[in-house]
């Protein structure tokens, strides 16, 4: 076994990296499968970086054998990259639950935060209760549900329990009730889950990354669309997964101090831990609307297309430094060592 480079007499820290056990049969569409299948190659990239830093690393799928495999490997702590279990994002909360039972420290959000994160409607309800600005919204459970007359078109339809930009494209934005009904029928019949309908906010789109620690930091980047991505300038599924980062780049964005405070408030009330990503739309009047909140957003180096690395690179912070901060925060936190 390789010794730690900084202390030749000490064995290296053992890190387990957990990734989504993505099988095609778990998912109703190729589109959703693609968003989960990418986690394993990303976990391999993270693993190699950690090995280069002289950590001992093991990779494990988040499946029914996880507890047994983790016990056998006996890591000092765990990097949790699992987004879904059996294709269901709401089951991903069982990963931190298992790690709590094993008394192992881990990166990312815990049981409560992961449960909240898997339900966009519940997330928006919490934001609304604390006075955080978010577009007006409604949860639709049946294609024949009455649409709230207080909602102003255009409306955007989002799957309530799935992240990753799945089914987000220009067709998701509806200018008439007829088009909205057609979109709802497709989403509900295909994915068998409720749909969140909210007002579409035209304007700039901002990505905010929060890194927790002894001195919690917020990093902000404005999305720049490099070529035609449709008239709505949204981060579509294609822009996220099929274009290898050519459609979207980032530039620094100065976030007003009151919005920074709101970001920290949202992080706390949504029970997030370690790191998070918030997507915000800024309309022509300068009002900031929270349109998406992600606990445990995709974690990987810049070449993997992860927003966290792309935004922090604007501030001279590379992925190795991000990992270092997460490791320190995990080992110095309140979770068991």
C-alpha positions in Angstrom: 0.0 0.0 0.0 1.4 3.4 -1.0 2.5 5.6 1.9 1.3 9.2 2.2 3.8 11.5 0.3 3.8 14.1 3.1 4.5 11.5 5.8 6.3 8.4 4.6 5.5 6.6 7.9 1.7 7.1 7.6 -0.8 5.2 5.4 -2.9 7.4 3.1 -6.4 8.5 3.8 -8.9 6.2 2.2 -11.7 7.8 0.3 -14.8 6.0 -1.1 -16.5 7.6 -4.1 -20.1 6.6 -4.7 -21.7 7.0 -8.1 -25.2 6.4 -9.5 -26.0 2.8 -10.5 -27.5 3.8 -13.8 -29.1 1.0 -15.9 -31.1 1.8 -19.0 -34.1 -0.2 -17.7 -34.5 2.2 -14.7 -35.4 5.2 -16.9 -38.4 5.9 -19.1 -36.3 7.8 -21.7 -32.8 7.8 -23.1 -32.6 11.5 -22.1 -33.0 10.8 -18.4 -30.7 7.8 -18.6 -27.9 9.9 -20.1 -28.0 12.4 -17.2 -27.3 9.5 -14.8 -25.0 7.4 -16.8 -22.5 10.3 -16.9 -21.8 10.0 -13.2 -19.6 7.0 -13.4 -17.0 8.4 -15.9 -17.1 11.7 -13.8 -16.4 9.6 -10.7 -13.4 8.1 -12.5 -12.0 11.5 -13.2 -12.4 12.6 -9.6 -10.8 9.3 -8.5 -7.7 9.8 -10.6 -7.2 13.3 -9.3 -7.4 12.1 -5.7 -5.0 9.3 -6.5 -2.6 11.8 -7.9 -2.8 13.6 -4.5 -1.8 10.3 -2.8 -5.2 9.3 -1.5 -6.3 5.7 -1.6 -9.6 5.6 -3.5 -12.4 3.1 -4.1 -15.3 3.5 -6.4 -18.7 2.0 -5.5 -22.1 2.1 -7.2 -25.0 3.2 -5.0 -26.8 -0.2 -5.1 -28.1 -2.9 -2.7 -24.5 -4.0 -2.0 -23.3 -0.6 -1.0 -23.2 -1.1 2.8 -21.4 -4.4 2.5 -18.8 -2.9 0.0 -18.2 0.2 2.1 -17.7 -1.9 5.3 -15.1 -4.0 3.5 -13.2 -1.0 2.1 -13.4 0.8 5.5 -12.8 4.4 4.2 -12.0 7.4 6.3 -14.8 9.3 4.5 -17.0 9.2 1.5 -17.6 11.5 -1.6 -21.2 11.0 -2.5 -22.0 11.5 -6.2 -25.2 9.4 -6.2 -28.1 11.2 -7.8 -30.6 8.4 -8.1 -31.4 4.9 -6.9 -33.2 2.6 -9.3 -33.7 5.7 -11.5 -35.6 7.6 -8.7 -34.0 10.8 -7.5 -36.1 10.9 -4.3 -34.5 7.6 -3.2 -31.0 9.2 -3.3 -31.6 10.3 0.3 -31.1 6.7 1.3 -27.3 7.1 0.6 -26.6 9.6 3.3 -29.0 7.6 5.6 -26.8 4.5 5.0 -23.6 6.4 5.7 -25.1 7.8 8.9 -25.8 4.2 10.0 -22.2 3.3 9.2 -21.0 6.3 11.2 -19.0 7.6 8.2 -18.5 11.3 7.3 -19.4 12.2 3.8 -19.5 15.1 1.4 -22.6 16.9 0.4 -26.1 17.2 1.8 -27.7 14.8 4.3 -31.0 13.0 4.5 -33.4 15.9 5.0 -31.8 18.2 2.4 -31.7 15.4 -0.2 -35.4 14.7 0.4 -36.3 18.4 -0.1 -34.1 18.6 -3.2 -35.9 15.8 -4.9 -39.2 17.8 -4.9 -39.2 21.1 -6.7 -42.7 22.0 -5.5 -41.7 21.6 -1.9 -38.5 23.5 -2.5 -40.4 26.4 -3.9 -42.9 26.3 -1.1 -40.1 26.7 1.4 -38.6 29.6 -0.5 -41.9 31.3 -0.7 -42.6 30.9 3.0 -39.3 32.7 3.8 -40.1 35.6 1.3 -37.5 34.5 -1.3 -38.5 35.6 -4.8 -39.4 32.8 -7.1 -41.6 32.8 -10.2 -45.3 32.2 -9.5 -45.9 28.4 -9.8 -48.4 25.6 -9.6 -48.0 21.8 -9.2 -50.0 19.9 -11.8 -50.8 16.2 -11.0 -53.3 15.5 -13.8 -53.4 16.9 -17.4 -57.0 18.1 -16.7 -56.1 20.1 -13.6 -57.4 23.7 -13.7 -54.5 26.1 -14.4 -54.4 28.9 -11.9 -55.6 32.1 -13.6 -53.1 34.2 -11.6 -50.3 32.6 -13.7 -49.2 34.8 -16.6 -48.1 33.1 -19.9 -45.6 32.1 -21.1 -45.3 29.3 -18.6 -42.5 26.7 -18.4 -43.3 23.1 -17.5 -40.7 21.2 -15.5 -40.7 17.6 -14.2 -41.1 17.9 -10.4 -38.8 15.1 -9.3 -36.0 15.2 -12.0 -33.1 17.5 -12.4 -30.4 17.7 -15.0 -32.4 19.7 -17.6 -34.4 16.6 -18.6 -37.2 17.7 -21.1 -36.1 21.4 -20.8 -36.1 22.9 -24.3 -38.1 25.5 -26.2 -41.1 23.2 -26.2 -41.2 23.4 -22.5 -42.2 27.1 -22.7 -45.9 27.4 -23.5 -47.6 30.6 -24.7 -51.2 29.2 -24.7 -53.2 26.8 -22.6 -53.6 24.4 -25.5 -49.8 24.1 -25.9 -49.4 23.7 -22.1 -52.0 20.9 -22.0 -50.2 19.0 -24.8 -46.9 19.4 -22.9 -48.4 18.3 -19.6 -49.9 15.2 -21.3 -46.5 14.2 -22.7 -44.6 14.7 -19.5 -47.1 13.1 -17.1 -47.8 10.1 -19.3 -44.0 9.5 -20.0 -42.5 10.1 -16.6 -45.5 9.3 -14.3 -44.9 12.2 -11.9 -46.3 15.7 -11.3 -45.2 18.7 -13.3 -44.2 22.0 -11.9 -45.6 24.9 -14.0 -44.1 28.3 -13.4 -44.0 31.7 -15.1 -41.1 32.0 -17.5 -38.8 34.9 -16.6 -37.0 36.6 -19.5 -33.6 38.0 -18.8 -30.1 37.1 -17.7 -29.4 33.7 -16.2 -27.0 33.5 -13.3 -25.4 30.5 -11.7 -24.4 30.8 -8.0 -22.1 28.3 -6.3 -21.9 28.2 -2.5 -19.0 26.5 -0.8 -19.5 26.0 2.9 -16.6 26.0 5.4 -15.1 28.1 8.2 -15.6 31.0 5.8 -18.6 30.3 3.5 -18.0 31.6 0.0 -20.3 32.5 -2.8 -19.1 32.5 -6.5 -21.3 33.8 -9.3 -21.2 33.5 -13.1 -23.5 34.8 -15.7 -24.3 32.3 -18.5 -23.2 33.4 -21.9 -24.9 31.7 -24.8 -22.3 31.5 -27.6 -24.7 30.7 -30.5 -28.4 30.3 -31.2 -30.0 28.2 -28.5 -33.5 29.2 -29.3 -35.3 32.5 -28.6 -35.7 31.9 -24.9 -32.0 31.6 -24.0 -32.5 28.7 -21.5 -30.2 26.0 -20.4 -31.7 23.2 -22.3 -31.0 19.5 -22.1 -29.0 19.7 -25.3 -26.9 22.6 -24.0 -26.3 20.6 -20.8 -25.4 17.2 -22.2 -25.0 17.1 -26.0 -23.0 20.1 -27.0 -19.8 19.6 -25.0 -20.0 23.0 -23.4 -19.9 25.0 -26.7 -23.3 26.6 -26.2 -22.7 28.1 -22.7 -19.8 29.8 -21.1 -19.6 32.0 -18.0 -18.4 35.4 -17.1 -18.2 37.0 -13.6 -21.4 38.5 -12.3 -21.5 40.9 -9.3 -24.3 39.6 -7.0 -25.9 42.4 -4.9 -25.2 41.9 -1.2 -28.9 41.4 -0.3 -29.1 38.5 -2.8 -25.9 37.0 -1.3 -27.7 37.0 2.1 -30.7 35.4 0.4 -28.5 32.7 -1.1 -27.2 31.8 2.4 -30.7 31.8 3.8 -31.9 29.5 1.0 -29.0 27.2 1.6 -29.9 26.9 5.3 -33.7 26.5 5.0 -33.3 23.9 2.3 -31.0 21.9 4.7 -28.1 21.9 2.2 -24.6 21.1 3.3 -21.0 21.6 1.9 -21.8 22.9 -1.5 -24.8 23.9 -3.7 -25.8 25.5 -6.9 -28.6 28.1 -7.4 -29.9 29.2 -10.8 -31.3 32.7 -10.8 -33.0 34.8 -13.6 -32.7 38.6 -13.5 -35.4 40.5 -15.3 -35.1 43.9 -17.0 -35.9 45.6 -13.7 -33.0 43.9 -12.0 -35.2 41.6 -9.8 -33.6 38.3 -9.0 -35.8 35.2 -9.3 -34.7 31.8 -7.9 -35.6 29.3 -10.6 -33.6 26.2 -9.5 -31.8 25.0 -6.4 -29.5 22.0 -6.4 -28.0 20.2 -3.4 -25.0 18.1 -4.4 -24.8 19.5 -7.9 -22.5 17.7 -10.4 -19.0 17.6 -9.0 -16.1 17.2 -11.3 -13.3 19.0 -13.1 -13.9 21.7 -15.7 -13.4 19.3 -18.6 -16.4 17.2 -17.4 -18.6 20.2 -18.0 -19.6 20.8 -14.3 -20.9 24.3 -13.5 -19.1 24.3 -10.1 -15.7 24.1 -11.8 -16.5 26.4 -14.6 -17.8 29.1 -12.3 -15.0 28.8 -9.7 -12.4 28.9 -12.5 -13.4 32.5 -13.1 -12.0 33.2 -9.7 -8.8 31.3 -10.1 -9.9 28.2 -8.2 -9.2 24.8 -9.8 -11.0 21.6 -9.1 -8.1 20.3 -6.9 -8.7 23.2 -4.6 -12.5 22.5 -4.6 -11.8 19.0 -3.5 -9.4 20.1 -0.8 -12.0 22.5 0.7 -14.6 19.8 0.7 -12.3 17.3 2.3 -11.3 19.7 5.1 -15.0 20.7 5.6 -16.0 17.1 5.8 -13.4 16.1 8.3 -13.7 19.2 10.4 -17.5 19.2 10.4 -20.0 17.9 12.9 -20.4 14.5 11.2 -18.7 11.5 12.8 -15.0 11.0 12.1 
